[in-house]
């Protein structure tokens, strides 16, 4: 199971990193979301993996580590706020600059590049 | 020893006075500036019998940063006393002189305040008994001199000169700091006394050459030694009192002071000899040569100062005690004659309106008294007998003859010394003859200059009298002072020396005669030399300096453009590159990835889930341009993540992830609707390989790290939380108890962040005008039927049930999986569903649509709950709980932490709705139709 989780973390991290390096806002937001998943599972996994041992007193014979869970719980919500913020930023940038590209080039530069091709 | 503090602090405290008394008029300002200096000078003389008479060492110290070896430690020995005398004595004269020099419109308060600040800094440098403290004051002299040079800030020359001086002396100061720290590290103490006593230790250290070079960089920049001499002539844009004070008597002497101060610790090696004496010799000659050709009076004096500083440096570099004595003696003499010459130049400028030698002449007829004073001072500078300059120059010649270390090249030192002496005579003659003798140019005759105000001359008179008196009766006047300061410099018994004027016919005397006669001839036949000089290319130092600074700025800008080209990819790549490198190092270290911690067994469901997540993740990347598909794929990943949490004993996380998933997808769909679909651009091949490298190495590294941790046992502090959850927090769900109780402060911070993010998003989207697309990416027209009836009916039916479930999750959260975060998200999802199904107008007609107060109320409720515990005397956010017996319901537990959780709930609901409703409203506002 540990190997499975590690594999998931690895793939999600890699995909997230690749996506946030793309040139347009939408994949960057997707990448950040993906990276949040990976980070959350990573943090959660720091408490080691256990089945059927929720940290609810009296529900199980022994309990998994509740601390990473508490940390990750708030991280999920904050991650949503962060994704939303980035999305709002992307929309604002689209409204202000008329482009959803994040490669640092202005609309005019894009147009000249287009012509050159 | 508070006297010692008072000597430094009086000018420092006094620096406040002139500026704040400016409104009271010029006389008050000047008096206020002079009084603290006078007081400090009197205190200094009180110390004279002990320090100069008996050779005592006064010390005073207050701890400042003891851990860093820094203390406010001051010392007063002969050397410090001598410099303090120069600083305070000439400072007082300069204040008197400056009062008459400054124009009525010049802000005198600022001038004198800066002057006193500089004075205090300079006193600090010479009396500091701690190396770091010394550097602190050293920097302060650089800064205050920058302000003084740039006093007439409206002049471009003043600004450029000031900037150049600051850049050079500031850079030197940094080098000095580095050198001093190395010395302190070697010796083990920054205490000056200890350092001076550890000369052998320092000189034997392997880093000695580095220390020496760093300290000398500080010295050479400050004392304008070749090749750092070029800033000094351009610092002459300063008002003349500043030039007389900083650039003849004090600041430029700080460098040579440091040579004297560190003499016992650093001198005595061949490296010292080579570096210091050759820099001094080069400066001596270059300065003297350049001085001869200056047409600006102050420029001439500036280069002459450079030359004399070179002479002092050369003497220190010769590594003999006698040369050091001569150097100290020349410091005294140079300060007196050069300060008076600067003041005389200032008087000429003040009365004629020009400092250009070519436009001056015959001033003897208009200001005979000033002419006489300037002539005497210039003779001292030339080294004419019966004046103080002669004595130290004679000592210098004697030492130059005695150079032991250049081997067969020894003869050229006295030769070059004589040559420098000739040049010095020539420019001194030029200074006097071209200004005061000959015939006044017609323009000057029309101007009819006259003698300056009485008291503007007094400082010059005092200094000139000193030049004469020291020249005639040296032993009587400066004998004890020289002995005390030279002894303090050497830190060893004084060598035999004689301050007599007449030593009989000897080689130094012959050199003096040659210099005098040769200098006269040089002046007489100067015209061919001037022609020769004119042919040489003359780089204008400020231009060269500004040009190199500009080039530096251009290079820096190019570097910034390279790193910061406005492209997100570039920033992210720079951030991720170190991460990738660390990950590669981690992978390269090849630890035991699979530890012996007992692993969970794998089942088919787990494999299926993992495979789904992996495939969906990769597919998201590949199909990212088909946005709806990518969105569906990423929500599959999110779903698997929440199932993973569920499987691995984290029901709270699974619930949270699931509800966040819903709002995230809604958010992305809304955004997707607005964002343009056209305009696809391709990354370059190089960019793609860079991104592949980064993502592969980081992904692999993080995955392996996670695997390593998961398969190795570790310590955890969670036992405490599990044990104390019920007795301490009154709840069985440990995760929730941690959130609202043990780590409640964190949670409070977290919901605050949430509230701030919501407010930020609101601000970003406020007044945003986006074009509403009429067609979907495939060119089909969006449906006109915006709110399908089926969805409307179902959503309205679901709302009360969903709210009930949310309440249940909220209330049970303390004991069962649930809590404020999850309940808040569920409520938000239920309400957002109404927006989706029925439209903004429909919802806002029924539900209060102002979510800002809701968010604020939620955060405030959580905070107030925490504060309540303060009222009853417990720390912030301490919780309490009790049990209630409700009829029908039965035993019911009530904890104050639940109120806190309610705050969390309200914040989450408010923030989520604030964000989504604002995004959703964009479409309504723009299309103008709505429901």
Interface residues (C-beta under 8 A of the other chain):
Chain A: X1 X2 X3 X4 X5 X6 X7 X8 X9 X10 X11 X12 X13 X14 X15 X16 X17 X18 X19 X20 X21 X22 X23 X24 X25 X26 X27 X28 X29 X30 X33 X34 X37 X38 X40 X41 X42 X44 X45 X46 X47 X48 X49 X50 X51 X52 X53 X54 X55 X56 X57 X58 X59 X60 X63 X64 X65 X66 X67 X69 X70 X72 X73 X74 X76 X77 X78 X79 X80 X81 X82 X83 X84 X85 X87 X88 X89 X90 X91 X92 X94 X95 X99 X100 X101 X102 X103 X104 X105 X110
Chain B: X565 X566 X567 X568 X569 X570 X572 X573 X576 X597 X599 X600 X601 X602 X606 X607 X609 X610 X613 X614 X617 X618 X620 X621 X624 X627 X630 X631 X634 X637 X638 X640 X641 X644 X645 X647 X648 X649 X650 X651 X652 X653 X656 X657 X660 X663 X664 X667 X668 X671 X672 X674 X675 X676 X679 X680 X681 X683 X687 X690 X691 X692 X694 X695 X696 X698 X699 X700 X702 X703 X704 X706 X707 X709 X710 X711 X713 X714 X716 X717 X718 X721 X722 X725 X726 X732 X733 X734 X735 X738 X739 X743 X746 X747 X750 X753 X754 X757 X758 X760 X761 X764 X765 X768 X769 X770 X815 X816 X817 X821 X825 X908 X911 X912 X915 X919 X922
